[in-house]
Amino acid sequence: MATRYAGKVNAPDFPHGLDWINAGSPVTLAQLRGKLVVLDFWTYC
């Protein structure tokens, strides 16, 4: 049986001043609530 964490674990909001790709303005977690979100973290080596 899967454990449900909805409403139990609060994620911190994104810090101000981040660079967003393919977004017209900064995104907040409130705007993403209820949507499927894929975050891709990458760096230059």
C-alpha positions in Angstrom: 0.0 0.0 0.0 1.4 3.4 -1.0 1.8 6.1 1.6 0.0 9.4 0.8 1.8 12.6 1.8 -0.6 15.1 0.3 -1.2 17.8 3.0 1.3 16.3 5.4 4.6 17.5 4.0 5.0 21.2 3.1 7.7 22.0 0.5 9.5 25.3 0.7 8.6 27.9 -2.0 11.3 28.6 -4.7 13.8 31.3 -3.7 13.4 34.7 -5.3 15.8 35.6 -8.1 15.9 32.2 -9.9 16.3 32.1 -13.7 13.3 30.3 -15.2 13.5 28.7 -18.7 10.3 28.7 -20.8 8.3 30.6 -18.2 7.2 34.2 -18.7 7.5 35.0 -15.0 8.7 33.3 -11.8 6.6 30.3 -10.8 5.3 29.6 -7.3 4.2 26.4 -5.7 0.7 27.7 -5.4 0.5 28.0 -9.2 1.7 24.4 -9.6 -0.7 22.8 -7.0 -2.6 19.9 -8.4 -0.4 19.7 -11.6 2.2 17.1 -12.6 5.6 18.8 -12.4 9.0 17.5 -13.6 12.0 19.2 -12.3 15.3 18.7 -14.2 18.4 19.7 -12.3 21.6 19.9 -14.3 25.0 21.6 -14.1 28.0 22.2 -16.4 31.0 20.0 -15.5 
